[in-house]
């Protein structure tokens, strides 16, 4: 569980550093339209370590601990960390393409923050690997994506769906081995 604990610690340290004003803000480290302006090229990697508030951080870290621990035992620490980080960046980039296409023309400023896209990728991997959990994980990802939206909470539901699909099909087509 070395990688899972390290990822949780990194998420918490980044949150504290931003909260205390030690490093950038959600706007500079989250993923938003400044990325396409060429100003903040690091955003696809840093956005998955940013969180909107403490509740957001704690929820994501609880889910990362639960499912990350399982997959780290399956893949080993190194491979798990690579799957999480590379998958998180890919999920961020595809989510950004979605918001760029959907919202660029109307001037809406959307800032993607959070680990849930990368965590959703882990759920997709697990759904493929464990057929007995598949239905429950699909229901879970749909609830995590759309229940908050139904309650008027601003959630990047598309990042959850994209991450889950990348994880599931990444294993299915042997991109993630």
N, C-alpha and C positions, 0 to 999 in steps of 0.2 A: 504493500500500500504506500510505498515511498513516493511514487509519482502523484498519486491522488492527494496525499497529504501536502506535498509540495505545491500542487496546483491550487489547493484550497488556501494555503498560506500566502501564495503569491496574490491571489484575488483579494484576500484580506489586507495585505500590505499595500497594494495599489489603492484600495478603497480608503484606508487610513491616510496614505500620503496625499491623495486628492482632497479628502475631507479636511486635513490639517493645512492645506495649501503648500505642501512641500513640492509637489510636481503639478503637471498640467491639470486641465479641467476636463469635464465630460465632453466639452465641445472640441478640445484639441485632441483628446485621446479616444473619444467615441467615433463612430463612423458616420460621416455626414457629407454634405455637398462640397465641403472644403477639400475632400479627397480628390474630386475630379478637377478642382482648380490647381492641383499639383502642390498644394501647400502642406498637406499632412499625409504623406505617403505611408506612414506607419499605421494609420488607422485600422486597416483590416486585421492587423495583429493585436493592437492594443484594445480595441473595442470589446473583445471578449473577456477582458479583465476589469472592465469598468462596470459600475452598478449605479442605478439611479438613486437608491437609498438603502438603508440598512436592512429593511425587510426583503428587498430584492436580492441583496447579497446573501442573506441567511437562507432564504428559500433555495437559491441556486446551489449554495454550498452543501446543503442537506441532501439534495438530489445528486449532486456530483459525488458526495461521499458514498451514498447508497449504491449507485450504479457504477461509478468509477472503480470502486473496490472490487466489484465482481469482474469487470472487464480487465482490470490490471492483473488479477490472478490468472486470467485466461491468456492474455497476451504477454505478460511480463511488463515491468516498469518502463523500460525504454520504448518499446513498441507502442504501449498504451499512450505514453506522453506524446509520441509523434502523431498517432492517430488523432488524439484530442486536439493538438495544436494545429496540425495541417488541416484537419477537418473543420476546426473552428474558423480558420482563415478563409477556407473555401465557402463555408456557410455564410460568413460575413460578406464576402464578395458577391455571391449570388443574391443575398438579401439586399445588398446595395443596388445591384442591377434592377431588382424589382422596384425598390422605392424610387430609383432614378427614373425609370420608365413611367411609373404611376404618378409621381408627384412633382417632378422637375418642372413641368410646364405650368403648374398652378402656383408655384412659388412656396409651397409648403416646406418648412425646414424640419426634417426628421433627423434625429440623432440616435443611431443604434448603439445601445450599450447593454452589456450583460453576457453571461456565460451560457444562457439557455440554448442558443443555436448549437454550440459545441456539445452541450449536454444532450440535446435532442438527437444529435448524431450518434452519441453513445447508446441512446435508447433504440435507435434504428438498427445499430449493429447487434444489440442484444436481441431485438425482435427477430432478426434473421437467424441468429445462432440458436435461440431457444424457442422452438415452435410452440411449446406449451405456454409460453408467456406472451406470444405474439398478439393475440386478441386483446389482452389486458393492456399491453404497451401501446397499441394503436388507440385504444379508448383513452388511455392516460394522456397521450400526446394531443389528441383532439380536445380533451377537457382543458389541458394546460394552455392550449392555444385559443380556444374560443369562449370558455367560461368567463375569463376576465374581460374580454371584448363585450360580451353580453351584459356585463355589469358596468360598462362604461370606462373600464381601466385601459389605459394606453399600453398595449402589449404588442410586440412585433411577432404576431402569430405566424407570419410568413417565414420568419427565421426558424421557428420551431418545426414547421412542416418541411422546409428545405433541408434543415439539419437531419431530421428523421429520415427523409428520403435518401439523402447522401449516404448516411450510415447503412441503411438497409440495402440499397442497390450497390454501394461500394463493396460490401461483403458478397452479395449475390454474384456480382460480375468480377469478383476476385481482385479488385483494386485494393481492398483491405483484406489481408490474408492472416 
